[in-house]
Amino acid sequence: MDYPGSLEYLFGLQRMGARMGTATVSSLLARLGDPQNSFASVLLAGTNGKGSTAALLASILREAGLKVGLYTSPHLVRFEERIVVDGTEITPDEVALLASIVQEQAEQMTARGGEKEQPSFFETATAMAFRYFQQRDVDVAVLEVGMGGRLDATSVVDAITCLFTPIDLDHQQHLGETLEEIAAEKAGILKSGGRAITAPQSPEVMRVLQRGAAIRGATLFESEQMWRPLEGPGGTISLVSGMDPSKRIEGLTLSLAGRHQWTNATLAVAAATRLPGFHERITEQAIRQGLAGTRWPGRCEVVSDHPTLLLDGAHNPAAAQVLRAFLLENYTSKGKKVVMVFGAMQEKDLSGIMQPLFSCVSRVIVTRAETPRAADPVYLEGLARRYHASVLRAPSLSAALSAARQEAGKDGVICVTGSLYLVGDVKCLLEGKEPRIRQAL
């Protein structure tokens, strides 16, 4: 199988949608020799900040001299973004080879058990990542949970540490309608007798995580009791040890923009400095360089100037609140005109996303990402008018960006948001490529 054929095979699996459960992926991995058992793993669940925290942690561990695998989803432009070792994406040739190996085993499973035994897109990608990390002989793999936790394909690993980023409402159709139900699904990654660290959570979420840890005999720490973030001079942050207040790491610079990244950085540092088998290798220099050198696109990312083009994949109400605070602090409060290009998936809490975001921009332009599950711009336009007086519906993303540039002027700001798939499509256009039609998985 060549590279184009491997992508056709992989993306063809997206027709199956999401599968909740680990039986199929466990069978697939067993056929591959259980590669997930050949390296240490850190597993991250949560609603927002998973990818950023994973990237921050992987960067710190890499600066400490460890060979680090990083598995995240979704990708923005290329499938290869999902599977990374030491900061370098898997190559197209390696994707083709691994897809061929996994496909052979998947076809045998399907021949024996029918369509219900066919591994899904995410299960296949996860198996490819684990096999690749085994081949590359990584010391540790940092794994972002795809959805939920208890029934996610990544949860088959015996993680040495589980991390929880802030948990809020999202994917209710799969995970439950309440915070408690969603938190319970995410708490399912906890391992018996293992250890876990959580970012600050709401009281109801914290109760669920604590109960889940108690049931499994796991130890649960709170990241900001381990390291407390304080604002330093010139936009830097300092971390104060919760064990020894005289121990401080001062003047840290984050490459990722936004105060919300302080929470993610604190969780990453807490994980690195308590990571079983590896924590003694984590120096202050590794932390400092790791935080300063992290790259994680599509999250409060400025990709061009005059006007400023800001990309952020805020796709739920909690993420929208974070982006609103970022826009107010960095642009609106400084008199900058902000024009928002908005598109989202149809199953999302669109009102909950629109309400906080639209109140801090001068105009809204609605469009859609190239995916069948994107909300119809006609519907978005009607809904958006409830929250903003000036709404334009663009016939395409290119047209939306063109209208936004004209509206913002060279001194203004264009913020593209509502979906990581929309952000990925913008990145495709900036690279001179046409966005690929894909499923939202």
Buried (B, 14 or more C-beta within 10 A) or exposed (E): BEBEEBBEBBBEBBEBEBBBEBEBBBBBBEBBEEBBEBBBBBBBBBBBBBBBBBBBBBBBBBBBEBBBBBBBBBBBBBBBBBBBBBBEBBEBEBBBBBBBBBBEBBEEBBEEEEEEBBBBBBBBBBBBBBBBBBBBEBBBBBBBBBBBBBBBBBBBBEBBBBBBBBBBBBBBEBBBEEBEEBBBBBBBBBBEEBBBBBBBBEEEBBEBBBBBBEEBEBEBBBBBEBBBBEEBEEEEBBBBBBEEEEEBBBEBBBBBBBBBBBBBBBBBBBBBBBBEEBEEBBBBEBBBBBBBBBEBBBBBBEBEEEBBBBBBBBBBBBBBBBBBBBBBEBBBEEEBBBBBBBBBBBEBBBEBBBBBBBEBBBBBBBBBBBBEBBBEBEEBBEBBBEBBEBBBBBEBBBBBBEBBBEBBEEEBBBBBBBBBBBBBBBBBBBEEEEBBEBBBB
